[in-house]
Amino acid sequence: MSDSVELVWSRSAVYIHPTKNNKDNIAGYLSLVRPPDGEILISWVPESLIKLSKQDYESYVQVDLSLDGEVTQKNQVFVSKPPSMSVGSLARSSHAFSIKLSDLYSMQMREPSLGWWYGSILLFTKQAETLPVLFFHDDESEVEKRRTKTMQKKRDDWGGEFFMEKLENYVDIRPSTLEKGVYLINPSAQDTLAFAPPVTTSNEVSGPNSAKAATWGDLKWNIFEKLAQVTRYSRKASQSMFDRTPAPLRSMLNIPEVEQLGQDFDSARVFLAEWALGIVQDQEDFQRKNININLNTYDSHFDDFSIVAQSIERRNPVTLEEWESFFDENDGRLTVTAEEVKERIFHGGLEPQVRPKAWLFLLNVYPWDTSAVERASIIAEKRNEYYRLKRKWWENIDMQENDSFWKDQKNRIEKDVLRTDRNIPLFEQSETPHPDPDSRLAQSGANPHLEQMRDMLITYNEYNENLGYVQGMSDLLSPLYVVLQDDALAFAAFCGFMERMERNFMRSQEGMRDQLSTLGHLTNFMLPKLYSHLAKADSIHFFFFFRMILVWFKREFEWDDVLRLWEVLWTNYYSSQFHLFIALAILDLNKAYIIERLHYFDEILKFINELSMTLDLDTVLTRAEELFTKFKLALDLVNWQNNQSEDTKSQTEVTEDLRMLLSREIVDQREQARPPGATGG
């Protein structure tokens, strides 16, 4: 019996997902087993491996079909000893593993939701070993189907809940009060204080007992340090997933520029993880769908293009006097069309004194057809709405003290606000001491503008409950606040801006993947030689443009140029996605150097990053407009050619996302509603 273990509990339909491709999913059994020495093990073994022994397979099925997957002491079931982490080649080849409960440090649970169909569990060992993520496919296996027919479920729990309940019989499980979904296993006193400190009121930490207050201050820093350890554990666990992906991605993770981008924006790491899971399938789909259209075949039709290109030029910005001439002196309505105003802004931008007025139109705070009286009424409504939303959290003391997710969001916001545009005079360090020395913002002195920024972002967290706050939003809010100098107006403008930018911050990274995919299609369509070179350099994921697209080139241009670029893009004059032509223009202006000298992804990423603050905005805008004009003409010619040919095979295919680039309608991608009870992102 030395090669046998007692099967204490078992759960079928627990999968691992080595890649994003469903066909690569591996079904298995998650179980608790007791070897002869009595130390309980957590085990996961692929179903294919178990089926090698008919007796083992029948035993796993028997236990799985029993009540909640457990057996009584009288009916002991024995199976072959599962592979352990030290088995080596067998464990690595089959992904099977087993670990002692005493080696388990913590686990992270993610419940099923609309955006995360299968609930999952990630186990962390004390030795920081990397284990695969376990996904509970509760509705997929034949065993589970038989189980639902033979017994009635007591509740709608998912497989992870059953596993947790059974595990509680053998170990002490302590939920973290700081990280949603994180559970400590047999925590030490130090770990309990660090990860699951008791909720403490402000009176308790600021009372006359100075020693107690000092201890709490030290503990806060200890908590931050421990949370950083959790992050490192998560990264190591993610690395196990990356280790089974192609070599170019593994080397990508060690590139300093990639690491820095991951530190600046958490979403960059999520994007890489999502891309890594589906790298092979995505690239195959990309190549299959993306038809390389050689524009040189249309050269004879581009005779007039040079004339069009020569007519493209930048103009002087709109002055305050010119702006006021657009409106009727009596009722304040536009006397010209909105399209005329947008064209003027697109080709010239705005002088600084015009921006507080024009931006409210461009960001849909004001409809273009309103009168001065109507706009005054809108402002009053927006101001009331902002302060109502702010009071919603400002007066909710219970939430501020006891809601761990809310406190985490506030902490993230303050951390980001402290490092956003601190070179701008409005946000510079203040010599006046902060009234609350415990505030994270106290290190910058009493700067009311930082406080306003923080409050606006917390309020947006309440306004858009599905999305909440995501790293990078402070970069978008900052210019609005500096220009408008009014928290309520800046908040209204920010909400308008986020109507089109929400897709950049979705938890699934679907919006960013779509945009970078479209940029790839566009590059292949317009700059096929460059695209071919990027493919050879393992760079058609276009990750090197992630930061630019995420915050709309905020860190690529000087402050004043960013303001001008954004107001140009807000016009939607040619397209609501004209920012992709800005990216294409940057590539076009540097394609010769990239093709001749850069042959690897890290070289391309480093080069693109170093373009920051060296780009001339007028040159980029002019080239982007030229490229759009040529793009539209090319699509017109493709459509004309296809209409001339009745043979479907001879017609040229253009992907739908490219055709959508001609639309001025905002692409509407929203974060899904959080499932009931869910708080984490």
C-alpha positions in Angstrom: 0.0 0.0 0.0 3.0 2.3 0.0 2.2 3.4 -3.6 -1.5 4.1 -2.6 -3.1 7.0 -0.9 -6.6 7.4 0.6 -8.8 9.6 -1.6 -10.5 11.9 1.0 -12.3 14.3 -1.4 -12.4 14.7 -5.2 -13.9 17.2 -7.7 -14.1 16.5 -11.4 -14.2 19.0 -14.3 -11.3 21.1 -12.9 -9.2 22.3 -15.8 -6.0 24.0 -16.5 -5.7 26.4 -19.5 -2.2 26.2 -20.9 -3.2 28.5 -23.8 -6.1 30.7 -24.7 -7.2 28.1 -27.3 -10.0 26.0 -25.8 -8.7 22.9 -27.6 -5.7 23.0 -25.3 -7.6 22.9 -22.1 -6.8 19.9 -19.9 -9.5 18.3 -17.7 -8.5 16.8 -14.4 -9.5 15.9 -10.9 -8.7 18.2 -7.9 -8.6 16.1 -4.7 -7.4 15.8 -1.2 -5.5 12.6 -0.5 -4.0 11.1 2.6 -0.7 9.1 2.3 0.3 6.4 4.8 2.2 9.0 6.8 -1.0 10.9 7.5 -0.1 14.3 5.9 -3.0 15.5 3.7 -2.0 16.5 0.2 -3.8 18.7 -2.4 -3.6 17.0 -5.7 -4.5 17.8 -9.3 -4.1 15.0 -11.9 -5.2 15.1 -15.5 -8.2 12.9 -16.3 -6.2 11.2 -19.1 -3.6 10.1 -16.6 -6.1 8.7 -14.2 -7.9 6.7 -16.9 -4.7 4.7 -17.4 -5.9 2.7 -14.4 -9.5 1.6 -14.6 -9.6 1.0 -10.9 -8.3 4.5 -10.1 -10.8 6.2 -12.5 -13.7 4.3 -11.0 -12.5 5.4 -7.5 -12.3 9.1 -8.5 -15.8 8.9 -10.1 -17.2 7.2 -7.0 -15.9 9.9 -4.6 -16.8 12.7 -7.0 -20.4 11.4 -7.2 -20.7 11.1 -3.4 -22.2 13.8 -1.3 -20.1 17.0 -1.8 -17.3 14.7 -3.1 -16.4 13.1 0.2 -16.5 9.6 1.6 -17.1 8.3 5.1 -14.5 6.7 7.3 -16.2 3.3 6.8 -16.0 3.5 3.1 -12.3 4.3 2.5 -11.2 4.6 -1.1 -7.6 4.2 -2.2 -5.9 5.3 -5.5 -2.4 5.4 -6.8 -0.1 8.0 -5.3 -0.4 11.2 -7.4 2.8 12.9 -8.9 4.4 15.4 -6.6 6.3 18.6 -7.3 9.5 16.6 -7.0 8.6 13.9 -9.4 10.1 15.9 -12.2 9.5 14.9 -15.8 6.2 13.2 -15.1 4.8 16.3 -13.3 6.1 18.7 -15.9 4.9 16.8 -18.9 1.4 16.2 -17.5 1.0 19.4 -15.4 0.0 17.1 -12.5 1.1 18.1 -9.0 0.5 17.4 -5.3 1.6 19.4 -2.3 1.4 19.1 1.4 -1.1 21.2 3.2 1.7 22.3 5.5 3.5 23.8 2.5 0.5 25.9 1.4 0.9 29.6 2.2 -2.3 31.2 0.7 -4.7 30.9 -2.2 -6.6 33.4 -4.3 -10.1 32.7 -5.5 -11.9 34.3 -8.4 -15.6 33.6 -8.5 -17.5 33.0 -11.8 -18.9 36.2 -13.3 -20.1 37.5 -16.6 -16.6 38.5 -17.6 -14.9 35.4 -16.1 -17.1 32.5 -17.0 -15.2 29.8 -15.0 -14.3 30.4 -11.3 -10.7 29.8 -10.6 -8.2 29.1 -7.7 -4.5 30.0 -7.6 -2.5 28.3 -4.9 0.7 29.8 -3.4 3.3 27.7 -1.6 5.6 28.8 1.1 8.5 28.0 -1.3 6.9 30.3 -3.9 6.6 27.4 -6.3 4.6 28.1 -9.5 1.4 26.1 -9.8 -1.1 26.2 -12.7 -4.3 28.2 -12.3 -7.2 25.8 -11.7 -10.5 26.5 -13.5 -13.8 24.9 -12.4 -15.8 23.9 -15.4 -18.8 23.0 -13.4 -21.1 22.4 -16.3 -18.8 20.6 -18.8 -17.8 17.1 -17.8 -19.9 14.0 -18.1 -19.2 13.2 -14.4 -20.7 16.5 -13.4 -23.8 15.9 -15.6 -24.4 12.5 -13.9 -23.9 14.1 -10.5 -26.6 16.8 -11.1 -29.0 14.0 -12.3 -28.5 11.7 -9.3 -28.6 14.4 -6.6 -30.1 17.8 -6.0 -27.6 20.6 -5.2 -28.1 22.2 -1.9 -27.2 25.6 -3.3 -25.7 27.4 -6.3 -22.1 27.2 -5.0 -19.4 26.7 -7.6 -16.7 24.1 -7.3 -14.2 26.4 -5.6 -16.7 26.9 -2.7 -17.0 23.1 -2.2 -13.2 22.9 -2.2 -12.9 25.7 0.4 -15.5 24.1 2.7 -13.7 20.8 2.7 -10.3 22.4 3.2 -11.5 24.2 6.3 -11.8 20.8 8.0 -8.0 20.5 7.9 -6.4 24.0 8.0 -7.1 27.4 9.4 -8.3 29.7 6.5 -8.2 33.4 7.2 -9.6 35.9 4.5 -7.4 38.9 3.9 -9.1 42.2 4.8 -6.9 44.0 2.4 -7.0 41.9 -0.8 -10.3 40.7 -2.1 -10.3 36.9 -2.8 -7.0 36.2 -1.0 -7.0 33.7 1.9 -4.2 32.8 4.2 -3.6 29.2 5.2 -2.5 28.5 8.8 -1.2 32.1 9.0 1.3 33.1 11.6 0.6 36.0 13.9 2.7 38.3 11.8 1.0 37.3 8.6 -2.4 37.8 10.2 -1.5 41.3 11.2 0.0 42.1 7.8 -2.8 40.6 5.6 -5.8 40.6 7.8 -5.5 43.4 10.3 -8.6 44.2 12.4 -10.7 47.1 11.1 -9.6 50.1 13.2 -11.5 53.3 13.6 -9.9 56.7 13.2 -10.5 57.4 16.9 -8.6 54.3 17.9 -5.5 55.2 15.9 -5.4 58.9 16.7 -6.3 58.8 20.4 -4.0 59.8 23.3 -2.1 56.6 23.2 0.8 57.7 21.1 2.5 54.3 21.3 -0.5 52.7 19.8 -0.7 55.2 17.0 2.9 54.7 16.2 2.5 51.0 16.1 -0.4 51.3 13.7 1.7 53.6 11.5 4.5 51.0 11.4 1.9 48.3 10.7 0.6 50.2 7.6 4.0 50.1 6.0 4.3 46.4 6.9 1.0 45.8 5.2 2.1 47.6 2.0 5.3 45.5 2.1 3.3 42.3 2.5 1.0 43.2 -0.3 4.0 43.7 -2.5 5.0 40.1 -1.6 1.5 39.0 -2.7 2.1 40.8 -6.0 5.4 39.0 -6.4 3.8 35.7 -5.7 1.1 36.5 -8.4 3.8 37.4 -10.9 5.6 34.1 -10.2 2.4 32.2 -10.7 1.8 34.1 -13.9 5.3 33.2 -15.0 4.4 29.5 -14.9 1.8 30.3 -17.5 4.3 32.3 -19.6 6.8 29.5 -19.4 4.6 27.4 -21.6 4.5 30.1 -24.3 6.9 30.7 -27.2 10.4 31.8 -26.4 9.9 35.4 -27.8 7.4 36.1 -25.1 9.5 34.7 -22.3 12.4 36.9 -23.3 10.0 39.9 -23.6 9.2 39.7 -19.9 12.8 40.4 -18.9 13.1 43.5 -21.0 13.6 46.6 -18.7 11.1 48.7 -20.8 8.5 46.0 -20.4 9.1 45.7 -16.7 8.8 49.5 -16.4 5.6 49.6 -18.4 4.2 46.9 -16.1 5.1 49.0 -13.1 3.5 52.1 -14.5 0.3 50.5 -15.7 -1.1 47.2 -14.2 -3.2 46.8 -17.3 0.0 46.3 -19.4 0.7 43.1 -17.4 -2.9 41.9 -18.0 -2.6 42.6 -21.7 0.6 40.5 -21.9 -1.0 37.7 -19.9 -4.1 37.7 -22.2 -1.9 37.9 -25.3 0.4 35.1 -24.0 -2.5 32.7 -23.4 -3.6 33.1 -27.0 -0.4 33.9 -28.8 -0.5 31.1 -31.3 -4.2 31.2 -32.1 -4.3 35.0 -32.2 -1.4 35.2 -34.7 -3.0 32.5 -36.9 -6.3 34.4 -36.9 -4.4 37.7 -37.5 -2.6 36.3 -40.5 -5.7 34.6 -41.9 -8.0 37.6 -41.6 -5.5 40.3 -42.5 -5.2 40.5 -46.3 -2.1 42.3 -47.4 -3.2 44.8 -50.0 -0.3 46.3 -51.9 -1.2 49.9 -52.5 1.4 50.0 -55.2 -1.2 48.2 -57.4 -3.3 51.4 -57.2 -0.5 53.8 -58.1 -2.2 54.8 -61.4 -5.2 55.9 -59.4 -3.2 58.1 -57.0 -2.3 60.8 -59.6 -4.4 63.3 -57.7 -3.2 62.3 -54.3 -0.1 64.5 -54.3 -2.3 67.5 -55.0 -4.5 66.6 -52.0 -1.4 66.0 -49.8 0.1 69.4 -50.7 -3.2 71.1 -49.7 -2.9 69.7 -46.1 -1.5 72.2 -43.8 -1.7 73.3 -40.2 -3.2 76.6 -39.3 -3.0 79.1 -36.4 -5.0 78.3 -33.3 -8.5 79.7 -32.8 -8.3 82.9 -30.8 -10.8 84.1 -28.2 -12.1 86.8 -30.6 -12.6 84.2 -33.4 -14.3 81.8 -31.0 -16.8 84.4 -29.8 -17.6 85.3 -33.4 -19.0 81.8 -33.9 -21.9 82.6 -31.5 -24.9 85.0 -31.7 -24.4 88.0 -29.5 -28.0 87.8 -28.2 -28.8 84.2 -27.4 -25.4 82.7 -27.6 -26.2 80.0 -30.2 -23.8 79.0 -32.9 -24.2 81.0 -36.1 -22.0 78.5 -38.0 -22.3 74.7 -38.2 -20.7 72.5 -35.6 -18.7 70.8 -38.4 -17.2 74.1 -39.4 -16.0 74.7 -35.9 -14.6 71.2 -35.6 -12.8 71.6 -38.9 -11.2 74.8 -37.7 -10.2 73.2 -34.4 -8.9 70.1 -36.1 -6.5 72.1 -38.3 -5.4 74.7 -35.8 -6.2 73.8 -32.2 -7.2 76.4 -29.6 -5.5 79.3 -27.8 -5.2 78.6 -24.1 -7.9 81.2 -23.1 -10.4 79.5 -25.5 -10.0 76.0 -24.1 -12.2 76.4 -20.9 -15.1 77.3 -23.2 -14.5 75.0 -26.2 -13.5 71.8 -24.3 -17.0 71.7 -22.7 -18.5 71.4 -26.2 -15.9 68.9 -27.4 -16.4 66.7 -24.4 -20.2 66.7 -24.7 -20.9 68.7 -21.5 -22.7 71.2 -23.8 -24.6 70.1 -26.9 -23.5 72.3 -29.9 -27.0 73.6 -30.5 -27.6 75.1 -27.0 -28.1 78.8 -26.1 -26.2 80.6 -23.4 -29.2 80.3 -21.0 -29.4 76.5 -21.6 -25.7 76.1 -21.0 -25.9 77.9 -17.7 -28.7 75.5 -16.7 -26.6 72.5 -17.7 -23.7 73.8 -15.6 -25.9 74.1 -12.6 -27.2 70.5 -13.1 -23.7 69.1 -13.6 -22.5 70.9 -10.4 -25.3 69.5 -8.4 -24.7 66.0 -9.8 -21.0 66.1 -8.9 -21.6 67.2 -5.3 -24.4 64.7 -4.9 -22.1 61.9 -6.1 -19.3 63.2 -3.9 -21.5 63.2 -0.8 -22.4 59.6 -1.5 -19.0 58.5 -0.4 -17.9 61.5 1.6 -20.7 61.0 4.2 -20.5 57.2 4.2 -18.2 56.6 7.1 -19.0 53.0 7.4 -17.8 52.3 3.9 -14.7 54.4 4.4 -13.7 52.4 7.4 -15.0 48.9 6.6 -15.1 48.4 2.8 -11.7 46.9 1.9 -12.2 47.3 -1.8 -13.1 51.0 -1.4 -10.1 51.6 0.8 -7.9 49.8 -1.8 -9.3 52.0 -4.6 -8.7 55.2 -2.5 -5.1 54.0 -1.9 -4.5 53.4 -5.6 -5.9 56.8 -6.5 -3.8 58.7 -3.9 -0.7 56.8 -5.1 -1.3 57.7 -8.7 -2.3 61.3 -8.0 1.0 61.8 -6.2 3.0 61.0 -9.3 0.9 62.6 -12.0 2.2 65.8 -13.7 4.1 67.0 -10.6 6.1 69.3 -12.9 3.0 71.4 -13.5 2.9 74.5 -11.2 -0.6 73.7 -10.0 0.6 70.3 -8.6 4.0 71.3 -7.3 5.0 70.5 -3.7 3.6 72.9 -1.1 5.6 74.2 1.8 2.4 74.4 3.9 2.1 71.4 6.2 -0.8 69.1 5.5 -3.5 69.1 8.2 -3.6 65.3 8.3 -0.1 63.9 8.7 -1.4 60.3 8.2 -2.7 61.2 4.7 -0.6 59.8 1.8 -0.9 63.2 0.3 0.8 64.8 3.3 4.2 64.2 1.7 3.4 66.9 -0.8 2.3 69.4 1.8 -1.2 71.0 1.8 -1.9 71.1 -2.0 -5.7 71.5 -2.5 -5.4 70.7 -6.1 -4.1 67.2 -5.3 -7.0 66.8 -2.9 -9.4 67.9 -5.6 -7.9 65.4 -8.1 -8.2 62.6 -5.6 -11.8 63.5 -4.7 -12.8 63.6 -8.4 -11.4 60.2 -9.1 -13.0 58.7 -6.0 -16.3 60.2 -7.1 -15.8 58.7 -10.6 -15.3 55.4 -8.8 -18.8 55.8 -7.4 -20.2 57.2 -10.7 -19.0 54.3 -12.9 -19.4 51.4 -10.5 -18.8 48.8 -13.2 -15.4 50.2 -14.1 -14.3 52.0 -11.0 -10.8 53.5 -10.9 -8.0 52.0 -13.1 -4.4 53.1 -13.2 -3.8 55.7 -15.9 -7.1 57.6 -15.4 -5.3 60.3 -13.4 -3.2 61.0 -16.6 -6.5 61.8 -18.4 -8.0 63.9 -15.7 -5.0 66.1 -14.9 -5.1 68.3 -18.1 -8.9 68.8 -17.8 -8.5 70.0 -14.2 -5.6 72.3 -15.0 -7.5 73.9 -18.0 -10.9 74.2 -16.4 -9.8 75.1 -12.8 -13.2 73.9 -11.5 -13.7 70.5 -9.9 -17.4 70.1 -10.9 -16.7 71.1 -14.5 -13.6 69.1 -14.8 -15.5 66.0 -13.5 -18.2 66.5 -16.0 -15.6 66.8 -18.8 -13.8 63.8 -17.5 -17.0 61.7 -17.6 -17.4 62.9 -21.2 -13.8 61.9 -22.0 -14.3 58.5 -20.4 -17.3 57.8 -22.6 -14.8 57.1 -25.4 -11.8 56.0 -23.2 -13.5 53.4 -21.1 -12.6 50.6 -23.5 -8.9 51.4 -22.7 -9.4 50.3 -19.1 -11.6 47.3 -19.3 -10.5 44.4 -17.0 -10.4 42.0 -19.9 -8.2 44.3 -21.9 -10.6 43.7 -24.8 -10.6 47.3 -25.8 -6.9 47.6 -25.9 -6.5 44.4 -27.8 -9.0 45.5 -30.4 -7.2 48.8 -31.0 -3.8 47.3 -31.2 -5.1 44.7 -33.5 -6.7 47.3 -35.7 -3.4 49.3 -35.7 -1.8 46.1 -36.9 -4.3 45.7 -39.7 -3.9 49.3 -40.6 -0.1 49.1 -40.8 -0.3 46.0 -42.9 -2.8 47.8 -45.3 -0.9 51.1 -45.5 2.8 50.1 -44.8 3.1 46.4 -45.8 6.9 46.4 -45.9 7.1 47.7 -42.4 4.5 45.2 -41.2 6.4 42.4 -42.8 9.6 43.6 -41.0 7.7 43.8 -37.6 6.4 40.2 -38.2 10.0 39.0 -38.5 10.9 40.9 -35.4 8.0 39.1 -33.4 6.4 42.5 -32.9 3.0 42.3 -34.6 1.3 42.3 -31.2 2.1 46.1 -31.3 2.7 46.1 -27.5 5.2 48.9 -28.0 2.3 51.2 -28.6 0.4 50.1 -25.5 1.2 53.2 -23.4 0.6 55.6 -26.3 -2.9 54.3 -27.0 -3.8 53.8 -23.3 -3.4 57.5 -22.3 -3.5 59.0 -25.8 0.1 60.0 -26.2 0.1 61.8 -22.8 3.8 60.9 -22.2 5.0 61.2 -25.8 4.5 65.0 -26.3 5.2 68.1 -24.3 2.3 69.4 -22.1 1.0 72.1 -24.4 1.2 69.7 -27.4 -0.8 67.1 -25.5 -3.6 69.7 -25.0 -3.6 70.6 -28.6 -3.5 66.9 -29.8 -6.4 66.0 -27.5 -8.7 68.8 -28.7 -7.9 67.8 -32.3 -8.8 64.2 -31.6 -12.0 65.2 -29.7 -13.4 66.8 -32.9 -13.8 63.4 -34.6 -13.4 65.4 -37.8 -12.3 62.5 -39.9 -12.8 59.6 -37.6 -13.5 58.9 -33.9 -10.3 56.7 -34.0 -8.0 59.2 -35.6 -5.5 58.4 -32.8 -4.7 55.2 -34.6 -3.5 57.3 -37.6 -1.4 59.3 -35.2 0.3 56.1 -34.2 0.6 55.1 -37.9 2.2 58.5 -38.7 4.8 57.9 -36.0 5.6 54.6 -37.6 5.6 56.0 -41.1 8.0 58.8 -40.1 10.4 56.3 -38.6 9.9 53.2 -40.9 13.2 53.5 -42.7 15.2 53.5 -39.5 13.1 50.6 -38.1 13.5 48.4 -41.2 17.2 49.1 -41.6 18.5 48.9 -38.1 16.0 47.3 -35.7 15.5 43.6 -35.9 14.2 42.5 -32.5 11.3 43.4 -30.4 13.4 44.8 -27.5 15.2 47.1 -30.0 11.9 48.3 -31.4 10.3 48.9 -28.0 13.4 50.8 -26.8 13.4 53.0 -29.9 9.7 53.8 -29.7 9.9 54.6 -26.0 12.9 56.9 -26.7 10.8 58.9 -29.1 9.0 60.4 -26.1 9.3 64.2 -26.0 11.2 64.3 -29.4 8.2 64.2 -31.7 7.1 67.3 -33.5 3.3 67.5 -33.2 2.6 69.5 -36.4 4.7 67.0 -38.4 2.9 64.1 -36.9 -0.6 65.6 -37.4 0.2 66.5 -41.0 1.4 63.0 -41.8 -1.6 61.4 -40.0 -4.0 63.5 -42.2 -2.1 62.5 -45.3 -2.3 58.9 -44.4 -6.0 59.1 -43.6 -6.7 60.7 -47.0 -4.7 58.0 -48.8 -6.4 55.3 -46.7 -9.9 56.6 -47.6 -9.0 56.8 -51.3 -7.6 53.3 -51.2 -10.8 51.9 -49.7 -12.8 53.8 -52.3 -10.7 52.2 -55.0 -11.1 48.7 -53.4 -14.9 49.2 -53.3 -14.9 50.3 -56.9 -12.8 47.4 -58.0 -15.0 44.9 -56.1 -18.1 46.4 -57.7 -16.6 45.9 -61.1 -16.0 42.2 -60.5 -18.8 39.7 -60.1 -16.3 37.0 -59.2 -16.1 36.7 -55.4 -12.7 35.1 -55.5 -11.2 38.1 -57.4 -12.5 40.6 -54.9 -10.2 42.2 -52.3 -11.2 41.6 -48.7 -10.8 44.4 -46.2 -11.4 43.7 -42.5 -14.4 45.3 -40.9 -12.3 47.1 -38.3 -10.5 49.0 -41.1 -13.8 50.1 -42.6 -14.9 51.3 -39.1 -12.0 53.7 -39.2 -14.1 55.9 -41.5 -16.8 56.3 -38.9 -17.1 59.4 -36.6 -19.2 57.5 -34.1 -17.6 56.8 -30.8 -16.7 53.1 -30.4 -18.9 52.0 -27.5 -17.2 49.4 -25.4 -18.2 49.2 -21.7 -17.1 47.3 -18.7 -19.5 44.5 -17.8 -21.5 44.9 -14.6 -19.8 43.4 -11.5 -21.6 40.3 -10.3 -23.5 40.6 -7.0 -21.1 40.7 -4.1 -18.0 41.2 -6.3 -15.7 44.0 -5.4 -12.3 43.3 -6.9 -11.1 44.2 -10.4 
